[in-house]
Amino acid sequence: MTMNYAIAEVGGKQYVLTEGKKVIVDKIDQKEGENYSFDKILLVKSAESLLIGTPYVENVKVSGKIVKQYKGEKIDVMKFKAKVRYRRKIGFRPFLTDILVEEIKTSAKIDNREKRV
């Protein structure tokens, strides 16, 4: 059995999306429980085809639901310069969003130049 998945760009980072799986992304300005649509789809793999976008794939809809908004674990950032006694330590907790991927839908009309197997 082949796995259906998509690769999407969210906030300048790329994520592998699979139906029924949860993905953790940087904060999105929507409330918990709202639907979310992934706009920038770079690649879609299904049982019968592989679509690679130039740069994005058209006629593909990936939808999900925002499950949770929260602050992540603390990230420490160190600055150091040798021989001049310069050391700085700062840290921050990034805001994160959990999205549950509900559906990856490809339309039946596939352009030949996008279809590469």
Phi and psi in radians as a Rosetta constraint file:
Dihedral C 1 N 2 CA 2 C 2 CIRCULARHARMONIC -1.555 0.35
Dihedral N 2 CA 2 C 2 N 3 CIRCULARHARMONIC 2.693 0.35
Dihedral C 2 N 3 CA 3 C 3 CIRCULARHARMONIC -1.717 0.35
Dihedral N 3 CA 3 C 3 N 4 CIRCULARHARMONIC 2.315 0.35
Dihedral C 3 N 4 CA 4 C 4 CIRCULARHARMONIC -1.591 0.35
Dihedral N 4 CA 4 C 4 N 5 CIRCULARHARMONIC 2.256 0.35
Dihedral C 4 N 5 CA 5 C 5 CIRCULARHARMONIC -2.653 0.35
Dihedral N 5 CA 5 C 5 N 6 CIRCULARHARMONIC 2.916 0.35
Dihedral C 5 N 6 CA 6 C 6 CIRCULARHARMONIC -2.416 0.35
Dihedral N 6 CA 6 C 6 N 7 CIRCULARHARMONIC 2.691 0.35
Dihedral C 6 N 7 CA 7 C 7 CIRCULARHARMONIC -2.002 0.35
Dihedral N 7 CA 7 C 7 N 8 CIRCULARHARMONIC 2.152 0.35
Dihedral C 7 N 8 CA 8 C 8 CIRCULARHARMONIC -2.159 0.35
Dihedral N 8 CA 8 C 8 N 9 CIRCULARHARMONIC 2.705 0.35
Dihedral C 8 N 9 CA 9 C 9 CIRCULARHARMONIC -1.837 0.35
Dihedral N 9 CA 9 C 9 N 10 CIRCULARHARMONIC 2.152 0.35
Dihedral C 9 N 10 CA 10 C 10 CIRCULARHARMONIC -2.329 0.35
Dihedral N 10 CA 10 C 10 N 11 CIRCULARHARMONIC 2.066 0.35
Dihedral C 10 N 11 CA 11 C 11 CIRCULARHARMONIC 1.098 0.35
Dihedral N 11 CA 11 C 11 N 12 CIRCULARHARMONIC 0.575 0.35
Dihedral C 11 N 12 CA 12 C 12 CIRCULARHARMONIC 1.437 0.35
Dihedral N 12 CA 12 C 12 N 13 CIRCULARHARMONIC 0.038 0.35
Dihedral C 12 N 13 CA 13 C 13 CIRCULARHARMONIC -2.089 0.35
Dihedral N 13 CA 13 C 13 N 14 CIRCULARHARMONIC 2.723 0.35
Dihedral C 13 N 14 CA 14 C 14 CIRCULARHARMONIC -1.882 0.35
Dihedral N 14 CA 14 C 14 N 15 CIRCULARHARMONIC 2.408 0.35
Dihedral C 14 N 15 CA 15 C 15 CIRCULARHARMONIC -2.292 0.35
Dihedral N 15 CA 15 C 15 N 16 CIRCULARHARMONIC 2.501 0.35
Dihedral C 15 N 16 CA 16 C 16 CIRCULARHARMONIC -1.545 0.35
Dihedral N 16 CA 16 C 16 N 17 CIRCULARHARMONIC 2.181 0.35
Dihedral C 16 N 17 CA 17 C 17 CIRCULARHARMONIC -1.969 0.35
Dihedral N 17 CA 17 C 17 N 18 CIRCULARHARMONIC 2.259 0.35
Dihedral C 17 N 18 CA 18 C 18 CIRCULARHARMONIC -2.255 0.35
Dihedral N 18 CA 18 C 18 N 19 CIRCULARHARMONIC 2.446 0.35
Dihedral C 18 N 19 CA 19 C 19 CIRCULARHARMONIC -1.020 0.35
Dihedral N 19 CA 19 C 19 N 20 CIRCULARHARMONIC 2.333 0.35
Dihedral C 19 N 20 CA 20 C 20 CIRCULARHARMONIC 1.496 0.35
Dihedral N 20 CA 20 C 20 N 21 CIRCULARHARMONIC -0.095 0.35
Dihedral C 20 N 21 CA 21 C 21 CIRCULARHARMONIC -1.728 0.35
Dihedral N 21 CA 21 C 21 N 22 CIRCULARHARMONIC 2.719 0.35
Dihedral C 21 N 22 CA 22 C 22 CIRCULARHARMONIC -1.754 0.35
Dihedral N 22 CA 22 C 22 N 23 CIRCULARHARMONIC 2.425 0.35
Dihedral C 22 N 23 CA 23 C 23 CIRCULARHARMONIC -2.157 0.35
Dihedral N 23 CA 23 C 23 N 24 CIRCULARHARMONIC 2.431 0.35
Dihedral C 23 N 24 CA 24 C 24 CIRCULARHARMONIC -1.813 0.35
Dihedral N 24 CA 24 C 24 N 25 CIRCULARHARMONIC 2.069 0.35
Dihedral C 24 N 25 CA 25 C 25 CIRCULARHARMONIC -2.155 0.35
Dihedral N 25 CA 25 C 25 N 26 CIRCULARHARMONIC 2.949 0.35
Dihedral C 25 N 26 CA 26 C 26 CIRCULARHARMONIC -1.101 0.35
Dihedral N 26 CA 26 C 26 N 27 CIRCULARHARMONIC 2.826 0.35
Dihedral C 26 N 27 CA 27 C 27 CIRCULARHARMONIC -0.952 0.35
Dihedral N 27 CA 27 C 27 N 28 CIRCULARHARMONIC 2.356 0.35
Dihedral C 27 N 28 CA 28 C 28 CIRCULARHARMONIC -2.021 0.35
Dihedral N 28 CA 28 C 28 N 29 CIRCULARHARMONIC 2.353 0.35
Dihedral C 28 N 29 CA 29 C 29 CIRCULARHARMONIC -1.409 0.35
Dihedral N 29 CA 29 C 29 N 30 CIRCULARHARMONIC 1.177 0.35
Dihedral C 29 N 30 CA 30 C 30 CIRCULARHARMONIC -2.462 0.35
Dihedral N 30 CA 30 C 30 N 31 CIRCULARHARMONIC 2.828 0.35
Dihedral C 30 N 31 CA 31 C 31 CIRCULARHARMONIC -1.518 0.35
Dihedral N 31 CA 31 C 31 N 32 CIRCULARHARMONIC 2.790 0.35
Dihedral C 31 N 32 CA 32 C 32 CIRCULARHARMONIC -1.095 0.35
Dihedral N 32 CA 32 C 32 N 33 CIRCULARHARMONIC 2.441 0.35
Dihedral C 32 N 33 CA 33 C 33 CIRCULARHARMONIC 1.607 0.35
Dihedral N 33 CA 33 C 33 N 34 CIRCULARHARMONIC -0.225 0.35
Dihedral C 33 N 34 CA 34 C 34 CIRCULARHARMONIC -1.378 0.35
Dihedral N 34 CA 34 C 34 N 35 CIRCULARHARMONIC 2.723 0.35
Dihedral C 34 N 35 CA 35 C 35 CIRCULARHARMONIC -1.397 0.35
Dihedral N 35 CA 35 C 35 N 36 CIRCULARHARMONIC 2.593 0.35
Dihedral C 35 N 36 CA 36 C 36 CIRCULARHARMONIC -2.298 0.35
Dihedral N 36 CA 36 C 36 N 37 CIRCULARHARMONIC 2.386 0.35
Dihedral C 36 N 37 CA 37 C 37 CIRCULARHARMONIC -2.003 0.35
Dihedral N 37 CA 37 C 37 N 38 CIRCULARHARMONIC 2.159 0.35
Dihedral C 37 N 38 CA 38 C 38 CIRCULARHARMONIC -1.363 0.35
Dihedral N 38 CA 38 C 38 N 39 CIRCULARHARMONIC 2.110 0.35
Dihedral C 38 N 39 CA 39 C 39 CIRCULARHARMONIC -1.591 0.35
Dihedral N 39 CA 39 C 39 N 40 CIRCULARHARMONIC -0.733 0.35
Dihedral C 39 N 40 CA 40 C 40 CIRCULARHARMONIC -1.720 0.35
Dihedral N 40 CA 40 C 40 N 41 CIRCULARHARMONIC 1.625 0.35
Dihedral C 40 N 41 CA 41 C 41 CIRCULARHARMONIC -1.741 0.35
Dihedral N 41 CA 41 C 41 N 42 CIRCULARHARMONIC 2.131 0.35
Dihedral C 41 N 42 CA 42 C 42 CIRCULARHARMONIC -1.612 0.35
Dihedral N 42 CA 42 C 42 N 43 CIRCULARHARMONIC -0.574 0.35
Dihedral C 42 N 43 CA 43 C 43 CIRCULARHARMONIC -2.686 0.35
Dihedral N 43 CA 43 C 43 N 44 CIRCULARHARMONIC 2.497 0.35
Dihedral C 43 N 44 CA 44 C 44 CIRCULARHARMONIC -2.318 0.35
Dihedral N 44 CA 44 C 44 N 45 CIRCULARHARMONIC 2.222 0.35
Dihedral C 44 N 45 CA 45 C 45 CIRCULARHARMONIC -2.050 0.35
Dihedral N 45 CA 45 C 45 N 46 CIRCULARHARMONIC 2.145 0.35
Dihedral C 45 N 46 CA 46 C 46 CIRCULARHARMONIC -2.208 0.35
Dihedral N 46 CA 46 C 46 N 47 CIRCULARHARMONIC -3.102 0.35
Dihedral C 46 N 47 CA 47 C 47 CIRCULARHARMONIC -1.082 0.35
Dihedral N 47 CA 47 C 47 N 48 CIRCULARHARMONIC -0.656 0.35
Dihedral C 47 N 48 CA 48 C 48 CIRCULARHARMONIC -1.800 0.35
Dihedral N 48 CA 48 C 48 N 49 CIRCULARHARMONIC -0.235 0.35
Dihedral C 48 N 49 CA 49 C 49 CIRCULARHARMONIC -2.652 0.35
Dihedral N 49 CA 49 C 49 N 50 CIRCULARHARMONIC 2.875 0.35
Dihedral C 49 N 50 CA 50 C 50 CIRCULARHARMONIC -2.246 0.35
Dihedral N 50 CA 50 C 50 N 51 CIRCULARHARMONIC 2.091 0.35
Dihedral C 50 N 51 CA 51 C 51 CIRCULARHARMONIC -1.908 0.35
Dihedral N 51 CA 51 C 51 N 52 CIRCULARHARMONIC 2.182 0.35
Dihedral C 51 N 52 CA 52 C 52 CIRCULARHARMONIC -2.050 0.35
Dihedral N 52 CA 52 C 52 N 53 CIRCULARHARMONIC 2.174 0.35
Dihedral C 52 N 53 CA 53 C 53 CIRCULARHARMONIC -1.441 0.35
Dihedral N 53 CA 53 C 53 N 54 CIRCULARHARMONIC 2.806 0.35
Dihedral C 53 N 54 CA 54 C 54 CIRCULARHARMONIC -2.283 0.35
Dihedral N 54 CA 54 C 54 N 55 CIRCULARHARMONIC 1.304 0.35
Dihedral C 54 N 55 CA 55 C 55 CIRCULARHARMONIC -1.572 0.35
Dihedral N 55 CA 55 C 55 N 56 CIRCULARHARMONIC -0.313 0.35
Dihedral C 55 N 56 CA 56 C 56 CIRCULARHARMONIC -2.062 0.35
Dihedral N 56 CA 56 C 56 N 57 CIRCULARHARMONIC 2.656 0.35
Dihedral C 56 N 57 CA 57 C 57 CIRCULARHARMONIC -1.517 0.35
Dihedral N 57 CA 57 C 57 N 58 CIRCULARHARMONIC 2.309 0.35
Dihedral C 57 N 58 CA 58 C 58 CIRCULARHARMONIC -1.572 0.35
Dihedral N 58 CA 58 C 58 N 59 CIRCULARHARMONIC 2.862 0.35
Dihedral C 58 N 59 CA 59 C 59 CIRCULARHARMONIC 1.066 0.35
Dihedral N 59 CA 59 C 59 N 60 CIRCULARHARMONIC 0.560 0.35
Dihedral C 59 N 60 CA 60 C 60 CIRCULARHARMONIC -2.221 0.35
Dihedral N 60 CA 60 C 60 N 61 CIRCULARHARMONIC 2.331 0.35
Dihedral C 60 N 61 CA 61 C 61 CIRCULARHARMONIC -2.127 0.35
Dihedral N 61 CA 61 C 61 N 62 CIRCULARHARMONIC 2.188 0.35
Dihedral C 61 N 62 CA 62 C 62 CIRCULARHARMONIC -2.095 0.35
Dihedral N 62 CA 62 C 62 N 63 CIRCULARHARMONIC 2.089 0.35
Dihedral C 62 N 63 CA 63 C 63 CIRCULARHARMONIC -2.080 0.35
Dihedral N 63 CA 63 C 63 N 64 CIRCULARHARMONIC 2.671 0.35
Dihedral C 63 N 64 CA 64 C 64 CIRCULARHARMONIC -2.655 0.35
Dihedral N 64 CA 64 C 64 N 65 CIRCULARHARMONIC -3.114 0.35
Dihedral C 64 N 65 CA 65 C 65 CIRCULARHARMONIC -2.293 0.35
Dihedral N 65 CA 65 C 65 N 66 CIRCULARHARMONIC 2.367 0.35
Dihedral C 65 N 66 CA 66 C 66 CIRCULARHARMONIC -1.337 0.35
Dihedral N 66 CA 66 C 66 N 67 CIRCULARHARMONIC 2.089 0.35
Dihedral C 66 N 67 CA 67 C 67 CIRCULARHARMONIC -1.607 0.35
Dihedral N 67 CA 67 C 67 N 68 CIRCULARHARMONIC -0.776 0.35
Dihedral C 67 N 68 CA 68 C 68 CIRCULARHARMONIC -2.699 0.35
Dihedral N 68 CA 68 C 68 N 69 CIRCULARHARMONIC 2.483 0.35
Dihedral C 68 N 69 CA 69 C 69 CIRCULARHARMONIC -2.044 0.35
Dihedral N 69 CA 69 C 69 N 70 CIRCULARHARMONIC 2.278 0.35
Dihedral C 69 N 70 CA 70 C 70 CIRCULARHARMONIC -2.809 0.35
Dihedral N 70 CA 70 C 70 N 71 CIRCULARHARMONIC 3.010 0.35
Dihedral C 70 N 71 CA 71 C 71 CIRCULARHARMONIC -1.696 0.35
Dihedral N 71 CA 71 C 71 N 72 CIRCULARHARMONIC 2.340 0.35
Dihedral C 71 N 72 CA 72 C 72 CIRCULARHARMONIC -1.424 0.35
Dihedral N 72 CA 72 C 72 N 73 CIRCULARHARMONIC -3.006 0.35
Dihedral C 72 N 73 CA 73 C 73 CIRCULARHARMONIC -1.179 0.35
Dihedral N 73 CA 73 C 73 N 74 CIRCULARHARMONIC 2.692 0.35
Dihedral C 73 N 74 CA 74 C 74 CIRCULARHARMONIC -1.190 0.35
Dihedral N 74 CA 74 C 74 N 75 CIRCULARHARMONIC 2.368 0.35
Dihedral C 74 N 75 CA 75 C 75 CIRCULARHARMONIC -1.931 0.35
Dihedral N 75 CA 75 C 75 N 76 CIRCULARHARMONIC 2.171 0.35
Dihedral C 75 N 76 CA 76 C 76 CIRCULARHARMONIC -1.654 0.35
Dihedral N 76 CA 76 C 76 N 77 CIRCULARHARMONIC 2.371 0.35
Dihedral C 76 N 77 CA 77 C 77 CIRCULARHARMONIC -2.121 0.35
Dihedral N 77 CA 77 C 77 N 78 CIRCULARHARMONIC 2.168 0.35
Dihedral C 77 N 78 CA 78 C 78 CIRCULARHARMONIC -1.961 0.35
Dihedral N 78 CA 78 C 78 N 79 CIRCULARHARMONIC 2.394 0.35
Dihedral C 78 N 79 CA 79 C 79 CIRCULARHARMONIC -2.034 0.35
Dihedral N 79 CA 79 C 79 N 80 CIRCULARHARMONIC 2.429 0.35
Dihedral C 79 N 80 CA 80 C 80 CIRCULARHARMONIC -2.631 0.35
Dihedral N 80 CA 80 C 80 N 81 CIRCULARHARMONIC 2.322 0.35
Dihedral C 80 N 81 CA 81 C 81 CIRCULARHARMONIC -2.176 0.35
Dihedral N 81 CA 81 C 81 N 82 CIRCULARHARMONIC 2.260 0.35
Dihedral C 81 N 82 CA 82 C 82 CIRCULARHARMONIC -1.240 0.35
Dihedral N 82 CA 82 C 82 N 83 CIRCULARHARMONIC 2.523 0.35
Dihedral C 82 N 83 CA 83 C 83 CIRCULARHARMONIC 1.209 0.35
Dihedral N 83 CA 83 C 83 N 84 CIRCULARHARMONIC 0.080 0.35
Dihedral C 83 N 84 CA 84 C 84 CIRCULARHARMONIC -2.186 0.35
Dihedral N 84 CA 84 C 84 N 85 CIRCULARHARMONIC 0.192 0.35
Dihedral C 84 N 85 CA 85 C 85 CIRCULARHARMONIC 0.978 0.35
Dihedral N 85 CA 85 C 85 N 86 CIRCULARHARMONIC 0.707 0.35
Dihedral C 85 N 86 CA 86 C 86 CIRCULARHARMONIC -1.873 0.35
Dihedral N 86 CA 86 C 86 N 87 CIRCULARHARMONIC 1.968 0.35
Dihedral C 86 N 87 CA 87 C 87 CIRCULARHARMONIC -2.445 0.35
Dihedral N 87 CA 87 C 87 N 88 CIRCULARHARMONIC 2.299 0.35
Dihedral C 87 N 88 CA 88 C 88 CIRCULARHARMONIC -2.358 0.35
Dihedral N 88 CA 88 C 88 N 89 CIRCULARHARMONIC 2.371 0.35
Dihedral C 88 N 89 CA 89 C 89 CIRCULARHARMONIC -2.210 0.35
Dihedral N 89 CA 89 C 89 N 90 CIRCULARHARMONIC 2.103 0.35
Dihedral C 89 N 90 CA 90 C 90 CIRCULARHARMONIC -2.255 0.35
Dihedral N 90 CA 90 C 90 N 91 CIRCULARHARMONIC 2.767 0.35
Dihedral C 90 N 91 CA 91 C 91 CIRCULARHARMONIC -2.527 0.35
Dihedral N 91 CA 91 C 91 N 92 CIRCULARHARMONIC 2.797 0.35
Dihedral C 91 N 92 CA 92 C 92 CIRCULARHARMONIC -2.689 0.35
Dihedral N 92 CA 92 C 92 N 93 CIRCULARHARMONIC 2.780 0.35
Dihedral C 92 N 93 CA 93 C 93 CIRCULARHARMONIC -1.953 0.35
Dihedral N 93 CA 93 C 93 N 94 CIRCULARHARMONIC 1.968 0.35
Dihedral C 93 N 94 CA 94 C 94 CIRCULARHARMONIC -1.267 0.35
Dihedral N 94 CA 94 C 94 N 95 CIRCULARHARMONIC 2.562 0.35
Dihedral C 94 N 95 CA 95 C 95 CIRCULARHARMONIC -1.408 0.35
Dihedral N 95 CA 95 C 95 N 96 CIRCULARHARMONIC 2.278 0.35
Dihedral C 95 N 96 CA 96 C 96 CIRCULARHARMONIC -2.216 0.35
Dihedral N 96 CA 96 C 96 N 97 CIRCULARHARMONIC 2.795 0.35
Dihedral C 96 N 97 CA 97 C 97 CIRCULARHARMONIC -2.318 0.35
Dihedral N 97 CA 97 C 97 N 98 CIRCULARHARMONIC 2.300 0.35
Dihedral C 97 N 98 CA 98 C 98 CIRCULARHARMONIC -1.664 0.35
Dihedral N 98 CA 98 C 98 N 99 CIRCULARHARMONIC 2.239 0.35
Dihedral C 98 N 99 CA 99 C 99 CIRCULARHARMONIC -2.146 0.35
Dihedral N 99 CA 99 C 99 N 100 CIRCULARHARMONIC 2.241 0.35
Dihedral C 99 N 100 CA 100 C 100 CIRCULARHARMONIC -1.617 0.35
Dihedral N 100 CA 100 C 100 N 101 CIRCULARHARMONIC 2.064 0.35
Dihedral C 100 N 101 CA 101 C 101 CIRCULARHARMONIC -1.355 0.35
Dihedral N 101 CA 101 C 101 N 102 CIRCULARHARMONIC 2.090 0.35
Dihedral C 101 N 102 CA 102 C 102 CIRCULARHARMONIC -1.696 0.35
Dihedral N 102 CA 102 C 102 N 103 CIRCULARHARMONIC -0.719 0.35
Dihedral C 102 N 103 CA 103 C 103 CIRCULARHARMONIC -2.641 0.35
Dihedral N 103 CA 103 C 103 N 104 CIRCULARHARMONIC 2.398 0.35
Dihedral C 103 N 104 CA 104 C 104 CIRCULARHARMONIC -2.028 0.35
Dihedral N 104 CA 104 C 104 N 105 CIRCULARHARMONIC 1.951 0.35
Dihedral C 104 N 105 CA 105 C 105 CIRCULARHARMONIC -2.092 0.35
Dihedral N 105 CA 105 C 105 N 106 CIRCULARHARMONIC 2.186 0.35
Dihedral C 105 N 106 CA 106 C 106 CIRCULARHARMONIC -1.895 0.35
Dihedral N 106 CA 106 C 106 N 107 CIRCULARHARMONIC 2.364 0.35
Dihedral C 106 N 107 CA 107 C 107 CIRCULARHARMONIC -1.296 0.35
Dihedral N 107 CA 107 C 107 N 108 CIRCULARHARMONIC 2.755 0.35
Dihedral C 107 N 108 CA 108 C 108 CIRCULARHARMONIC -1.200 0.35
Dihedral N 108 CA 108 C 108 N 109 CIRCULARHARMONIC -0.444 0.35
Dihedral C 108 N 109 CA 109 C 109 CIRCULARHARMONIC -1.475 0.35
Dihedral N 109 CA 109 C 109 N 110 CIRCULARHARMONIC 1.867 0.35
Dihedral C 109 N 110 CA 110 C 110 CIRCULARHARMONIC -2.002 0.35
Dihedral N 110 CA 110 C 110 N 111 CIRCULARHARMONIC 2.174 0.35
Dihedral C 110 N 111 CA 111 C 111 CIRCULARHARMONIC -1.278 0.35
Dihedral N 111 CA 111 C 111 N 112 CIRCULARHARMONIC 2.406 0.35
Dihedral C 111 N 112 CA 112 C 112 CIRCULARHARMONIC -1.109 0.35
Dihedral N 112 CA 112 C 112 N 113 CIRCULARHARMONIC -0.559 0.35
Dihedral C 112 N 113 CA 113 C 113 CIRCULARHARMONIC -1.286 0.35
Dihedral N 113 CA 113 C 113 N 114 CIRCULARHARMONIC -0.320 0.35
Dihedral C 113 N 114 CA 114 C 114 CIRCULARHARMONIC -1.554 0.35
Dihedral N 114 CA 114 C 114 N 115 CIRCULARHARMONIC -0.367 0.35
Dihedral C 114 N 115 CA 115 C 115 CIRCULARHARMONIC -1.498 0.35
Dihedral N 115 CA 115 C 115 N 116 CIRCULARHARMONIC 2.037 0.35
Dihedral C 115 N 116 CA 116 C 116 CIRCULARHARMONIC -2.334 0.35
Dihedral N 116 CA 116 C 116 N 117 CIRCULARHARMONIC 2.217 0.35
